Amino acid sequence: MVVIARGLWPLQRGLAVRPVVTLALAGAIVAVLALTWRPSSPLLPAALASVVAILVPVLLARGDGSRRRLAGRATGAAFVIAQPLIFAALLIDVRLLLPILAAGGFAILVPVVMPIRADAASTQLTAEPRSTCWSCLIPPVALVALGIVMAIQQGARIAVNELDVRIIATVLGSLAIVLGVTMRPLLALVLGVAMAGALIVTASVAVSPMCVALGMTTALVAWFQRESAGGFPVWAPSVVGAATAATFAHDPAWATMAVVTGLAWLVAASFPVKASSAEPVVRSGAGVIAWTSKRFDGLEPYWRIYARMKLVRDPVYARLAGDARAWGSVLDAGCGPGLTAMVAVGRAGTTTYLGIDLDIDKLLVARRALRLGGREMGETCGLRHDCLPLANPPLERFDTVLVLDMLHYWPDTEQATTLAQLASLLTADGRLYLREGVAGDDGRAGEIERGERRTTFFGLNPENALTFLSAPRIADLIAGAGLTIESEEPMGGENRLWVCRRQ
């Protein structure tokens, strides 16, 4: 489940611009639930708590200019957070899968009904905001205190609860999910000890595995609040914890539920931010690639898997990481989620880096990756939300300009304009690296073009019409931009890499 935690993101981003299909799909899930599930009384609180735990953080997800972006964020959050609940449902009663999956289906409605804020035309990203320690700690401390008061009122006694096999399996399974999602072994270990201690000390009654799963769900919400692009409001986990605990108000396990939930959130919210490694240990191409991959291990599963696949399968990153030339100041046009950013800052001889992209979500991922590499936004490292060609190009000139897999999102004439503008930003002895898919005699770029059309359909790339050019036409664009081709190299499938300098 960890591997596919955000696997539905591309599908959901596509559905987000097709409201009729979206509503029909969500309606079908709700209809199946209404017709097939008749919950018994003991299952009802667990079902309600599960739905609340999934929907609250999804409904609080922030939209910032695109329904597809909001769809990706909401769906990714829903299905990562739902994993401990699904695991517990398999141990308790498979009928609980219906409300959990129905809540995931409701997440599909979020992009259709949520208001969307307009993107700024051009924005320089600032350093990533951090939640203060006190703002994270006050709500869970209050939850723990409330649970203790309720336990005293109910006459609970300190005793070792007879933890059955299902409880142990739920704790271990949920910890495995937390470890897979966060890649923080120490966090999972501390969380497991805290959860086991809470169950032993506070439980004088039988506790359902769903209580444990809900506690772990709250921990994942807290982790997403701090680490996910866009994040959630600080008080979102307290809403989840309070609402889920309230559904157990008539149950003897109410106090334990409150304590377990609050303690799980306390551990996840206050756990130290992942330490960064400022420099690669080895500056060779392989060393920079390994360092880049390790930095992306600190991100959520979708981007972690994306980075690993790209770094292993796409030869352009090894080529750039092992380039013998010192890059100096770097402009990365179409930087995406930051893979080339990490390669650039990990290389020896890079003095400054500026990445530009029109997808704010990818820029937020790049900012988190750079933070994990020890780079904060400032004078030597920057990210800019803007579209090409630039209305307000930088005043400075760059020793290296990267234009990787980007020009084909625009028509022929705009490709020429964009390339000419980027070439004008080169220093006298600078180099421009251009990677593009080359169209054959039929005007198509084979598998490269088919892959781009799939990802564009799902909203992962700009929605402009794709225009792949032949090799001679690309050479004409390079010459028209005032550049001379220094080398031309095959770079995976129909892709080629041109290294150019000013004439």
QUIURSUL-V747848 format. One record per pair of residues at least 6 apart in sequence whose C-alpha atoms are under 7 Angstrom apart, sorted by sequence separation. I is the first residue (numbers start at 0). J is the second residue. D is the distance in Angstrom with one decimal. If there is no record, write none. Layout:
i	j	d
I	J	D
I	J	D
//
This chain:
i	j	d
14	20	6.7
15	21	6.7
178	184	5.9
224	230	4.6
247	253	5.3
280	286	6.9
281	287	6.9
310	316	6.3
334	340	6.8
343	349	6.6
356	362	6.8
369	375	6.7
374	380	6.9
438	444	4.2
454	460	6.3
455	461	6.4
489	495	4.5
490	496	6.0
14	21	5.6
62	69	5.1
88	95	5.4
223	230	6.3
224	231	4.7
279	286	6.6
296	303	5.5
437	444	5.5
455	462	6.0
488	495	5.6
489	496	6.3
61	69	6.8
88	96	6.0
224	232	7.0
279	287	6.1
295	303	5.3
406	414	5.5
436	444	5.9
487	495	6.8
488	496	5.1
178	187	5.6
224	233	7.0
244	253	6.4
487	496	5.7
488	497	6.5
177	187	6.3
487	497	4.6
85	96	6.3
279	290	5.6
295	306	6.7
436	447	6.4
486	497	5.8
487	498	6.6
244	256	5.9
486	498	5.3
60	73	6.0
174	187	5.6
244	257	5.6
484	497	6.6
485	498	5.5
292	306	6.6
484	498	6.1
485	499	5.2
221	236	6.0
292	307	6.2
484	499	4.5
485	500	6.7
57	73	4.9
220	236	6.0
483	499	5.4
484	500	6.7
174	191	6.6
482	499	6.0
483	500	5.4
482	500	5.4
483	501	6.0
57	76	6.5
217	236	6.0
482	501	4.5
483	502	5.6
57	77	6.2
240	260	5.9
334	354	5.3
362	382	6.9
481	501	6.1
482	502	5.2
170	191	6.9
240	261	6.9
327	348	5.6
328	349	6.1
334	355	5.8
335	356	6.1
481	502	5.8
217	239	6.8
288	310	7.0
320	342	5.9
326	348	5.9
327	349	4.4
328	350	5.3
329	351	6.0
330	352	6.1
331	353	6.1
332	354	6.2
333	355	5.5
334	356	5.8
217	240	6.6
325	348	4.9
326	349	5.3
327	350	5.0
328	351	4.6
329	352	4.8
330	353	5.0
331	354	4.6
332	355	5.2
333	356	4.7
444	467	6.5
53	77	5.5
325	349	6.7
327	351	6.8
328	352	6.0
329	353	6.2
330	354	6.0
331	355	6.2
332	356	6.7
443	467	6.8
78	103	6.8
336	361	4.3
359	384	6.3
400	425	7.0
77	103	6.1
320	346	6.6
335	361	5.3
336	362	5.7
399	425	6.9
53	80	6.4
335	362	6.4
337	364	7.0
352	379	6.2
353	380	6.0
354	381	6.4
355	382	5.9
356	383	6.7
357	384	5.5
397	424	6.1
398	425	6.0
53	81	6.3
336	364	5.3
337	365	4.1
341	369	6.6
351	379	4.5
352	380	4.8
353	381	4.8
354	382	4.7
355	383	4.8
356	384	5.5
357	385	5.0
396	424	4.9
397	425	5.0
398	426	5.5
77	106	6.9
288	317	6.8
336	365	4.6
350	379	6.8
351	380	5.8
352	381	6.2
353	382	5.6
354	383	6.1
355	384	5.9
356	385	5.8
357	386	5.1
388	417	4.8
396	425	5.5
397	426	5.6
438	467	5.6
355	385	6.2
356	386	6.4
387	417	6.4
396	426	5.5
399	429	5.6
400	430	6.5
401	431	6.0
402	432	6.0
403	433	5.6
404	434	5.6
437	467	6.4
438	468	5.2
439	469	6.3
337	368	6.8
398	429	4.3
399	430	5.1
400	431	4.7
401	432	5.0
402	433	4.8
403	434	4.7
404	435	5.2
436	467	6.5
437	468	5.9
438	469	4.6
74	106	6.1
288	320	6.8
388	420	7.0
397	429	6.9
398	430	6.4
399	431	5.8
400	432	6.3
401	433	6.4
402	434	6.5
403	435	6.7
437	469	5.2
73	106	6.5
74	107	6.9
284	317	6.0
287	320	6.2
437	470	5.8
49	84	6.8
284	320	4.5
284	321	3.9
283	321	6.1
70	109	7.0
160	199	5.4
169	208	6.0
173	212	6.6
70	110	5.3
159	199	4.9
69	110	6.0
158	199	6.8
159	200	6.5
170	211	6.7
158	200	6.2
160	202	5.9
166	208	5.2
169	211	6.9
173	215	6.5
157	200	5.5
160	203	6.1
165	208	6.6
169	212	6.8
217	260	6.5
221	264	6.1
66	110	5.3
157	201	6.2
158	203	6.3
214	259	5.7
218	263	5.2
222	267	5.9
447	492	6.9
206	252	5.9
210	256	5.8
214	260	4.2
217	263	6.7
218	264	4.7
221	267	6.0
222	268	6.4
447	493	6.4
156	203	6.2
204	251	6.6
205	252	7.0
213	260	6.9
217	264	5.8
221	268	5.3
50	98	6.5
54	102	6.4
155	203	6.0
204	252	6.3
215	263	6.3
445	493	6.8
46	95	6.2
50	99	6.0
53	102	6.4
57	106	6.5
214	263	5.7
218	267	5.3
444	493	6.2
49	99	6.2
65	115	6.8
291	341	5.7
15	66	6.1
58	109	6.6
64	115	5.6
291	342	6.5
15	67	5.7
46	98	6.0
50	102	5.3
54	106	6.8
63	115	5.9
64	116	5.1
62	115	5.2
63	116	4.9
64	117	4.6
202	255	5.9
408	461	6.8
62	116	6.3
63	117	6.3
64	118	4.8
201	255	5.9
288	342	6.9
409	463	6.4
12	67	4.4
15	70	6.2
63	118	6.2
287	342	6.3
408	463	5.6
409	464	6.6
411	466	6.9
12	68	7.0
408	464	6.2
409	465	6.5
410	466	5.7
437	493	5.5
408	465	4.9
409	466	6.4
436	493	5.2
437	494	6.0
12	70	5.4
287	345	5.7
407	465	5.5
408	466	6.4
422	480	6.2
436	494	4.1
11	70	6.0
12	71	5.7
287	346	6.6
407	466	4.9
435	494	5.4
436	495	6.4
11	71	6.4
407	467	5.4
434	494	6.6
435	495	5.7
197	258	6.9
415	476	5.6
419	480	4.2
434	495	5.6
435	496	6.8
197	259	6.0
418	480	6.2
434	496	4.3
8	71	4.8
11	74	6.9
433	496	5.6
434	497	6.3
282	346	6.2
432	496	6.9
433	497	5.1
32	97	6.1
194	259	6.3
282	347	6.4
432	497	5.8
433	498	6.5
8	74	6.1
32	98	6.9
279	345	6.1
432	498	4.7
8	75	6.1
278	345	6.4
330	397	6.4
431	498	5.8
432	499	6.4
329	397	5.7
430	498	6.6
431	499	5.0
194	263	6.9
328	397	5.1
329	398	6.2
330	399	6.3
331	400	5.9
332	401	6.0
333	402	6.8
430	499	5.5
431	500	6.3
5	75	4.7
328	398	5.1
329	399	4.7
330	400	4.8
331	401	4.7
332	402	5.4
430	500	4.8
4	75	6.7
327	398	5.6
328	399	6.2
329	400	5.8
330	401	6.2
331	402	6.6
429	500	6.2
29	101	6.0
326	398	6.2
327	399	6.9
333	405	6.2
428	500	7.0
5	78	6.9
28	101	5.7
190	263	6.4
295	368	6.1
326	399	5.6
4	78	5.8
294	368	6.2
427	501	6.6
4	79	5.1
90	165	6.5
28	104	6.4
190	266	6.3
294	371	5.7
294	372	6.2
25	104	5.1
25	105	5.9
0	82	6.8
25	107	6.6
87	169	6.0
25	108	7.0
21	107	6.6
22	108	6.7
21	108	6.8
83	173	5.2
18	111	6.3
83	176	6.9
15	110	5.8
276	371	7.0
277	372	5.4
11	107	6.8
15	111	6.6
275	371	4.6
276	372	5.5
277	373	4.5
274	371	7.0
275	372	5.4
276	373	5.9
135	233	6.6
139	237	6.8
275	373	5.3
138	237	5.9
150	254	5.2
149	254	5.6
147	254	6.6
146	254	4.5
146	255	6.8
146	257	5.0
146	258	5.3
143	257	6.3
182	296	6.8
142	257	6.1
143	258	4.8
182	297	6.4
142	258	6.7
181	297	6.9
143	261	5.4
181	299	6.5
142	261	5.4
143	262	6.8
180	299	6.1
180	300	5.9
87	208	5.9
140	261	6.8
87	209	5.7
139	261	4.6
139	262	6.8
84	209	6.8
87	212	6.1
139	264	6.4
139	265	5.7
84	212	5.4
83	212	5.2
84	213	6.7
136	265	6.3
83	215	6.7
228	360	6.7
83	216	6.3
135	268	6.0
135	269	6.8
228	363	5.6
80	216	5.6
228	364	6.2
132	269	6.5
80	219	6.0
80	220	6.7
45	209	6.4
61	229	6.6
60	231	6.0
59	231	6.4
1	176	6.4
56	231	6.9
315	490	6.2
314	490	6.2
314	491	6.5
1	179	6.0
313	491	6.7
1	180	6.3
56	235	6.3
55	239	6.4
52	239	5.3
51	239	6.6
51	242	6.9
52	243	6.8
51	243	6.7
48	243	4.4
48	246	6.1
47	246	6.8
44	246	5.3
44	247	5.9
126	375	5.9
126	376	4.9
125	376	5.7
124	382	5.5
123	382	6.1
124	383	5.9
123	383	4.5
122	383	5.7
123	384	6.2
122	384	4.9
121	384	5.5
122	385	6.7
121	385	4.8
120	385	6.5
68	360	6.9
5	300	7.0
4	300	6.6
5	301	5.4
2	300	6.7
67	458	6.2
13	456	6.5
13	457	4.4
12	457	5.6
13	458	6.1
12	458	5.7
10	457	6.2
9	457	5.0
9	458	7.0
//
